[in-house]
Amino acid sequence: MPVGRSAIIGCPVDHSLSPALHQAAYDWLGLDWHYGRHQVTVESLERFVASLDSSWRGLSCTAPVKRAVARLGVGDSTVRALGVANTMVFDGRPGQIEQTRVRNTDVIGFRQALIAAGHDRPRSAAVIGNGATAASAIYALAQLGVGQGQVVGRDPAKAADLADRARPWGIDLTPRRLGDRLDPVEVVLSALPAGGAAALEPLAADLVEGAEIVFDVLYDPWPTPLAEAAQAAGRPVISGLDLLARQAVDQVALLSGQTVPVEVFLTAAAQALARRRAERSV
């Protein structure tokens, strides 16, 4: 297979461990492929994609471009339902919408992480956050069979909007303002970005009180206030590293047509994170 290129795009992306995971997968497959990172905003997205040459196989996409990416290719049923994508696969020259597949591997990552933790049929959930990642989490929970729960945010209008959008997915969510007391649920899942994690610190103990398992999409710094509260309460915790690794399995399969064991990604993620922490301590 000829030399190929791919990358993570978004803003910011300096913190992303995706390059370490994907490069480890390409090496495991014996591919002469290279994975980088590029700062790309919603405003510069189309220009960036159009500038790529035929060596590019695809892109991983993070905030804030996940919604804009969904419009730049042919989506599947998941992308059409959510209006959110995190993967672009170039079947022709980049920039040609009809020859670009857009997919959402976050949904698969959420599903697989919960299944691996023994929660393959959760009954109820509370999702904290109202953005693209929260939407993907809710869609995954609905696919696993969650029929009811709560969606929590600072802005009640945004929480109510997401609850309305989720109803056709078969999940009935009650909007809650961040700080309101939650009804007991099996899964508490925070889809807040790093900048919002601190807001959970004074609320964390109450948030995890009625939960059976806690899922935080963050992984650095770790543990987050929510994870610390869960651990103190004896609740199992899933971190964002598990999500990152499990969604990357599907991304690499989409781009290369080959499957890499999740252990390759989990090992690469743990090693990259350990190196980052060691560098900080010097």
N, C-alpha and C positions, 0 to 999 in steps of 0.2 A: 504494500500500500504506500502511495507517495507521501511526502512530507505534508503534514496538516497543521493547521493552527486553530486555536480556540481561546477564549478568555472569559473572565468575569467582567461585566460592565455594570456601572451604577455610580452613585455618588453619595457617600464615599465608598471606596473599595480597598483602601490601604490595609484595613483590618482583616480582610477576608482570608480564610484558610483554604479557599477553593483551589488556588494554584497548586498547593501541596498535595491535595487529594487527587486532583485530576492528573497531575504529572505522575504520581505514583501508579495510577491506573494505566496510563499509557505505557509506562515502563514495564509494568506487569504483563501487558499485552504484547510487548515488543514492538510498539509503534514508534516511528520517528515523528511524533507529534509534539507540539509545544503549546503550553497553556500560560497565558499572561493575565494581566489586569489593566483596565482602562477606565479612567474617570469619564463617565458619560452622563449627561443630564437629559431630562425629557426634551429640552429644546435642541440638544445636539444629537439626539439618538438617530434620526433618519439620515442625517449627514454622515455620521460615523459609519453606519451600516453600509451606506452607498460607497464609502471610500475603501471598503475591503476588497481584496482580490480573490481569485478562485482557489487559493490555498486554504481559505478559511472554511472550516467544517460547521461551525456553529458558535453560539454564545450562551453563557450562563448569565442570567439577568437578576439584579437585586434592586432594592429601593434606590431611586424613586421611579424606575422605568417599567415596573411590572405591568401596569395597565396599558401604557403606550405600546409596549412590545406586542401585546395581544392583537393590535391592529395591523401589524406589519407582516402577517403571514396567514396561512390557513390553519385554523384551530380545530381541535377535536371537540367532543361534547363537553368536556370539563372546561376548556378555555371559553367556549361559547356561553356556558352557564355562569362562569365567574367574571369574565372580562378581564382575567388576570393570567399572565404567562411568565415563566421564569427561564424559558429555554427557546432558543432559535436554532433550527436545523436547516442548513443551506443545501438544498438538492440541486441548485443551479448557482448562478452568480449571486452573491449577496446583494440585497436591495430589490430583488424581484419577488414581489409578494406572492405570486401564484406558485413560485418554486421554493418557498420557505415554509416550513412547518413550525408552528408555535405551540408549545406544550407547557403544562404545569406539573413539574415533578415534586413540588412542595406537597401537594395532596397525597401523592404516593409515599413521600417521606414521613408525613404525619401518621398515615395509616400503618406503615410498617414499624415505626417506632413504638406505637401503642401495642401492636400485636406482639412484638418482641418482648415487651414488658408484661405480657400476660393479660392485656385488656383488649381482646379481640372483639368483644361484644359489649362495649360500655352502654349504660342506660341513660346517663344524663351528664351534662357538662356545663361549665361556665368558662367562657372565652373572654379574656381581658384584652381589649384592643379593637379597633374598628377599621384597620387598614387592609391592604392587599393580603398580608400574611394571615391576618385573622380570618378573612374570607376563605382562604385555602384551608385553614384549620377546621372551620365549621363545615365545609363541604366534605372533608375527610371524615369528620365525626358522624355526619349524616350517613355516609357510605357504610360506616361500621355499625350503624343501627341506632345511634342516639336520636331520640325522638323529641326531646325537650331539654330545656336548660335556660341559661342566661347569657346575655352578651353585655359586657361591662365597658364603659368608657367615660372619659371626662365630659364629653359632649353628649347629652341624652338624645339629641336629634340624630347624630351619627349612629349611635347604638340602635335607635329605632329604625333607621334606614337599613342597616345591615340585617336586622331581624326580619324586616319586610322582604329583603332580597333572598333571605335563606328559606323562607316559607315554601317556595316551590321545590326545594331540595328535600322536603319531608322532615324538617326540624322546626319545632316551635320554640322560639327564644323570647324570653322576657327581657326588655332593655333595662339595664341598671346603671345608675351613676356610680363612678368610682368612689368608694367610700361607703356606699350602701351595704347593709348586711345581706349576704347571699344565702339562698336556700341551699341545704346540703346537696352536693352532687358527687358523682363518682370521679370525674376528671375536672381539675382546675388547670386551665391552659393559658399562659400569658404569651401573647404575641406582640408585646410592646418592644419597641426598639431600645437600644442601650440607653438613650437619653431619657426614657420614661421609667426605667427600672427603679430608680431611687424613690419615685412616687409611691411605690408599693411597700416600702419599708415599714411605715407605721400601720399599714393595713394587713401585712403579710400573715400574721398569726390568725387573724379572723378569716382570711381568705382560704387558708388550708384546713381550718378546723373541721369542716364537714366533708372533706375530700378523701378519696381512697388513693389517688395518685395525682402528682403534680407534674406539669410539663412546662418548662420555660424555654423559649426558642433561643435565648442567649447562651453563650458559652465562654465569653471573656469580657469582663472578669467573672470568675466563678469561685464560690457559689454566689448567686444573686440573693438579694434579700428574701425573695419568695422561696428559693431553694433552701436557704438557711432555716427559714421557718418550717418548711416541710420536713427537713432532716431532724430538727428539734422535736417535732411532733411525731416522729417515727413513720412518716409517709415516704413511700418510694418516689424518686424524682427522675424524670427524663430531662436531659439537657439538650441544648441546641446542637451539640456535636453529633448526637445520634440522628437528629433530623438532617443535618448537613450531609452526613455520610450516606444515609439511606436514600436521600433524593439524588445524590450524585451517582449512585449505582444506575439509576434510570437515565440520567443525563448522558453518561458515557455510553450506555447501550444505544441511545437514540443517535448519537454522533458517530459511533464506530460500528454499530451492528453487533457488538460483542459484549458479553456479560462478565463483569469482574466481581469476585466475592466481596461482600460488604466488609469483611475483616480487613481487606487491603485499605479501604477508605478509613475505617475506624483507627487502624494503626497509624496511618499517615497523619490523621487529624491529631491524635494524642501526641505524636512526636513533634509535630509543628507547634502545637500549643506549649509543650514543654520547653522547646527552644525559645519561644517568645518570652516565656516567664523567666527563663535563665538570663536572657539578654537584659530584661528589665532590672534584674537584681544585681547586675554588675555595676 
